[in-house]
Amino acid sequence: MAPVGAGLWRTLRAHQVYGANTDVGKTIVSTVLCNAVQRQKQRAAFLKPVSTGSLDEADDRHLKRYGAGTVTKCLYQFDEPVSPHIAARQKTIPRDDDLLASIHKTLSDWARTDIDFALVETAGGVHSPGPNGNSQADLYRPLRLPIVLVADSRLGGISSSISAYESLVLRGYDIQSVLLFRDDYYQNHEYLGNFFRNKSIPLVPLPAPPARPSQTDASSLARDEEAMSSYYQKVSQESDIMRLLEEMNIKNTERIERLEEMASRAQDVIWYPFTQHYGMRPKDITVIDSAHDDFFQTFGTNRSEKPESELRPTFDGSASWWTQGLGHGNPELSLSAAYAAGRYGHVMFAGAVHEPALALADNLLKTLDNPRFAKVFYTDNGSTGMEVAVKMGLRVACDRYGWDATKEQIGILGLKGSYHGDTIGVMDCSEPSVYNKKVEWYRGRGHWFDFPIVKMVDGQWKVEVPAEMKAELGSDAEFDSLGSVFDLNTRLSSETSQRYKDYIRNTIEDLVKRHGMKFGALILEPVILGAGGMLFCDPLFQRCLTDVVRDHPELFSPNAPSPKGSASWSGLPVIFDEVFTGLYRLGRPTSASFLGVHPDIAVNAKLLTGGLIPLCTTVASQEIFDTFSSPEKSDALLHGHSYTAHAVGCTVAVDSLKAMADMDSNGAWEKFKTDWSPKATATANASVPDVWSVWSQSLLQDLSCAESVESVFAIGTVLSISLRDAQGGGYTSNAAKGLQQQLAIGSDQFNVHSRVLGNVLYLMSSVTSKPGSLQELENLLRSSLV
Amino acid sequence: MAPVGAGLWRTLRAHQVYGANTDVGKTIVSTVLCNAVQRQKQRAAFLKPVSTGSLDEADDRHLKRYGAGTVTKCLYQFDEPVSPHIAARQKTIPRDDDLLASIHKTLSDWARTDIDFALVETAGGVHSPGPNGNSQADLYRPLRLPIVLVADSRLGGISSSISAYESLVLRGYDIQSVLLFRDDYYQNHEYLGNFFRNKSIPLVPLPAPPARPSQTDASSLARDEEAMSSYYQKVSQESDIMRLLEEMNIKNTERIERLEEMASRAQDVIWYPFTQHYGMRPKDITVIDSAHDDFFQTFGTNRSEKPESELRPTFDGSASWWTQGLGHGNPELSLSAAYAAGRYGHVMFAGAVHEPALALADNLLKTLDNPRFAKVFYTDNGSTGMEVAVKMGLRVACDRYGWDATKEQIGILGLKGSYHGDTIGVMDCSEPSVYNKKVEWYRGRGHWFDFPIVKMVDGQWKVEVPAEMKAELGSDAEFDSLGSVFDLNTRLSSETSQRYKDYIRNTIEDLVKRHGMKFGALILEPVILGAGGMLFCDPLFQRCLTDVVRDHPELFSPNAPSPKGSASWSGLPVIFDEVFTGLYRLGRPTSASFLGVHPDIAVNAKLLTGGLIPLCTTVASQEIFDTFSSPEKSDALLHGHSYTAHAVGCTVAVDSLKAMADMDSNGAWEKFKTDWSPKATATANASVPDVWSVWSQSLLQDLSCAESVESVFAIGTVLSISLRDAQGGGYTSNAAKGLQQQLAIGSDQFNVHSRVLGNVLYLMSSVTSKPGSLQELENLLRSSLV
């Protein structure tokens, strides 16, 4: 099913009419507005997507009769005056997606005619269920039309109007105007007028309409019709209405003008992250009007000359820098965030505790399922969380080995191409690269191993050993499935494993004994080194590296004690940077589980909040924590940002972790798992672990055989495509630009935002991505590459 | 007016009854619940704070008649069946604070009797206005009683019930149960039952009550009374009701048990920021159940033995680590956050733009009002924002002066006691101190000037020159007001100014020429060095330091060009760290304005979001931006966190900046300004600038004369008290602990959370703190010290 674009037309001012409650006069208000438009020699149109019953005053027939020539349309008509979800039980129900598509099409068709103004009327109140039982406020959200809210003038109407307004706001709707009937006894229009004026939303009170006829004989009905006609004639000429329509007109124009200037305004005042501004033009900047599920709604990206909506769905193919999990504009997470903001705001965390911080710590320890872990330290992002991890690691190593770090340099053991963040301390944990070598204070401290790479080439999974390591590690190896690459139980007893270990051990020995280096921590991004270029490290190599470090503490210091048991660190504290790879990004709660390793310290961020706001955790063992315990205050880990463990982030994270764990246990990814299960491959093997991806095996096969493709892989939500590059690849390569541009053009359904790392283009879904969208993406990739 | 404590009693289960709309049967539901309680041989009580009119079914008289012995009370009775804010026009209106205090007192009194269960019934819907026109959902929020929500069983009731629920949730209420009448035609109970089950909130449908009598003769009324009695008799024995009451009972018990264990659970799993855990006990951890305005609601802090509420208001005297501006649990900011979450979630910022990020950049450039500033770079917290500033500063200096930073060490020029964050790169910008010297990778790089300090001693404002600088800078000076310390127009032409400049110039010359040092940036926290111990630097010294650096570029490199004009940096790029001091913390939009200096780079955070969530901006001049522009991608500022410019933070920041600017222009702080205006001092002087504080001048006078006090100062929202310490002060001093403990005990009204920095205890208000609360704090300080 195609995603629907949000609605915004130059030639058509389209609005959605929501009522604060049922029976507040939505249709009468719509009729007044349409009348007024028609009287100004413009054309109005009225769309009732779903109509239920004659008792509900909302009705396209009313518009037909009194609308002064307004074009009217109803998409689905039910007869009973009950909620559409009940009425729909007796009828063929339109799917929500189809309903949205029909509305979008109707409005787009109207935009091609001389119609200037359109109202799409909802049924009942804002949360009244649509035909499939979903709240209309959620159902219609992808269109995100500007709202005309009809407030309630009755007793209790102040409350229901404000609550309805808040329900719309927390779904990211813009309320453009409020109308209601004047009632001089309850005076709701006065109170609400002030309320909405403070929000800069115009409110117009209308005279109350004629009373409904108490009898239904012909003459009563005729009198009623006459009264209604004269009501509309009078009211639709009121200056307040004229002014309101003019304001709505201006708002539509200004909104488009603002969208048109946003890219160049942004270029004026924004200094972009990771961006070379040289030669950058406004058209290189994507203007995002809103986002929903996997899609941005982008401005100026439509290819067509026709008066389509100005907004187009753009698949968020970088998962907004690897953060997205539960969809943009997720109303559950919005409400979670709002609850925490309403209950706490942000409260001081040093020396205090609040429920969300404690609940998240508990939940996270459970999710990570690592018997070593005991303590959770909060910071704001992966970079700061890694700074904390490094401070922890260096301290415990120096403490155990009796090193004075002010007098000697203590380094990091890691992998080439690693990346742990943008603050200078964690930049120093990586070898010199394009990211850091021009940072004036950068001083790479440590040693970084090159390593064998997992990839699919020409339909074949293989582990490729770098040329200069082949003498020691052996030649490339082929695997019949990705699962068997991860079959470490089997592979650990292989000759390869022994070669890996010997190589690692010899290298460390050489560095320490011959070059006098000292190491304070082993830092790994398990499975995939993301920012380094989506480097898929042979898990056996990472496992062997960890094993060697832990089994041979004597490598690092003659004072080193022997390994003490499962909760104690040995050799070096092992830090896993799971900021990118953790929390279901690769299909599992942790990426450590792929290696069968329990790190001493782990850092999580990005998906932690489901993709809403920054938050990071550094989790450590009790032994590491205890090293900082001392009667000296200054021995403590003196780190802490002002918003440490902010309640909004912790609350959203608790709910996100729960949502993802529920999906996992409810089998939400079974379809993908089945596609990737060993049964689907030639040689099923009971010991082959569960490794799967939302990207299909057949896509990988086909892409890996494409001429322009060097290799591919997929795991969990990640798809990586290495393009052939005559110049040899790397961060400055342009090989992937062509594919990126084709995705940016996209298909009839949508286009795709993607990021490249040198000659690698990757795509990343959220954990809730719809199979239909993923299928369309696969089609796009095939048509671009195969 | 005393703040009210949130309501939570061991011996009394108190709830607030909200209706999804008016006329949904709140009183009947209350009567059913109270009946059921009474039948279980427990005692029930019913409180109607404000009752309006006999047509409104909500009525304590109904409870009296049918409540089976329920204790009833009504605090304010109005006769007209309209909203309380209209009814109240004819009567003496209770102030909101008084109303809350009366409710709290009534419930506390009941808690001392044998009453087990109490309901506090609201009037109308959740947002129906209270007597003073404020929404009840806001008005009653400080009590934050668990909610019994009466849903609406009528047509449209699904929508109004869910919206009412959302309005309560976004104010941080916990909805404990939902009840409504069964209506088999509309079946709202089925839909809502599913909806609330997904939220783990029990929903119980009740049989519809007997129809109201159509006539009012005595026999009709008698029949009605009989029907109602038998309705209550039957319904209140239903097993669903019994089960619900039992669940509510368990929830109350579990909530208290959870609060009781939270501190020790936190000690088990939390690694606290800036905290030495050695010797820490659970009782050292403050358990925060919620927060509102300036107050935490803390558990276990009540001194009294009586069955008071388990929660006590605790003034947030550190402004939650200097972040708070617009009050905890601010419903406007909650809604802003929810809107952004609903409209965008988080969307990718590299190469894209969205309205909140652009609007905040525009707004910030306007707020900072510095003609040099052109570009805004976003990060997540002050530490990361300063890392960016340092990267900017070092780059432009190396670029201009032709230094190769990989081969030589480029340092920072700053002040002793400066602090710029916890990441290692910005730690290196400060001299060795207790905060950083034990961080293994810390290497202080630069030179830090000692400086004269502003303080009030024995009622006298003075600038105190460190002993070892007296020979060069002259002796201490006295001032007749704080304003005259900031009268830089006058002071710049003084001999002191010349001495300052000579000293600074000679020192730099010595460092560069004699010691071969190179400097890449001047970094200052204008006016107050916060983390260093609330050090109030003589603004003249900071001004002279900036002037010398800019006027004498030749000090730093023989290649240095002469100053080029107002937009160009000269000598060194000047970086102002306004993370703590900016955005109204000191009473002005910028702290740079106190020095009359336009920095080249400024960093803002903390108050930027009004105190809700992490966000930081680094703002720079066009010239600095242009230095990074090059055909080489790797010359760009390759920095960027995943949640860069997250929409929730930017939206909240836009609204916070607007709210603070509005307060400024609306004269919200006039009362304080008047207290501090030069007219109030002996020698008014037209050139003395506007410097003021929320803390009174007379408090400062009195505290500064107290025996245990060494000195004090106040500016903007900050009050700093240096206690005498025989051991000489510093971060490890315990001199301020006694005062901190007295504040933690507090008064009858509330107690105070405060932080100390060595021998300094500071207090910090938000920009919206109530004069009454501040007055009570001043009383507490006087009674503790004077």
Interface residues (C-beta under 8 A of the other chain):
Chain A: N21 T22 D23 P81 V82 S83 H85 I86 G124 G125 V126 H127 S128 P129 G133 S135 R141 R144 L155 G156 I158 S159 S160 I162 S163 A164 E166 S167 V169 L170 R171 G172 Y173 Y185 Y186 Q187 Y191 R258 M262 A263 R265 A266 D268 V269 I270 W271 Y272 P273 F274 T275 Q276 H277 Y278 G279 D284 I285 T286 V287 I288 D289 S290 A291 F296 D316 S318 S320 W321 W322 T323 Q324 G327 H328 G329 N330 P331 L333 S334 L335 A337 A338 Y339 A340 A341 G342 R343 Y344 G345 H346 V347 M348 F349 A350 G351 A352 V353 H354 E355 A357 L358 A361 D362 L365 A374 K375 V376 F377 Y378 D380 N381 G382 S383 T384 E387 V390 K391 L394 R395 C398 A405 T406 I410 G421 D422 T423 I424 G425 V426 M427 D428 V434 Y435 N436 K437 K438 V439 E440 W441 R445 G520 A605 K606 G611 L612 I613 P614 T618 A620 F625 F628 S629 S630 P631 E632 K633 S634 D635 A636 L637 L638 H639 G640 H641 S642 Y643 T644 H646 V648 G649 Y731 T732 H753 R755
Chain B: N21 T22 D23 P81 V82 S83 H85 I86 G124 G125 V126 H127 S128 P129 G133 S135 R144 L155 G156 I158 S159 S160 I162 S163 A164 E166 S167 V169 L170 R171 G172 Y173 Y185 Y186 Q187 Y191 R258 M262 A263 R265 A266 D268 V269 I270 W271 Y272 P273 F274 T275 Q276 H277 Y278 G279 D284 I285 T286 V287 I288 D289 S290 A291 F296 D316 S318 S320 W321 W322 T323 Q324 G327 H328 G329 N330 P331 L333 S334 L335 A337 A338 Y339 A340 A341 G342 R343 Y344 G345 H346 V347 M348 F349 A350 G351 A352 V353 H354 E355 A357 L358 A361 D362 L365 A374 K375 V376 F377 Y378 D380 N381 G382 S383 T384 E387 V390 K391 L394 R395 C398 A405 T406 I410 G421 D422 T423 I424 G425 V426 M427 D428 V434 Y435 N436 K437 K438 V439 E440 W441 R445 G520 A605 K606 G611 L612 I613 P614 T618 A620 F625 F628 S629 S630 P631 E632 K633 S634 D635 A636 L637 L638 H639 G640 H641 S642 Y643 T644 H646 V648 G649 Y731 T732 H753 R755
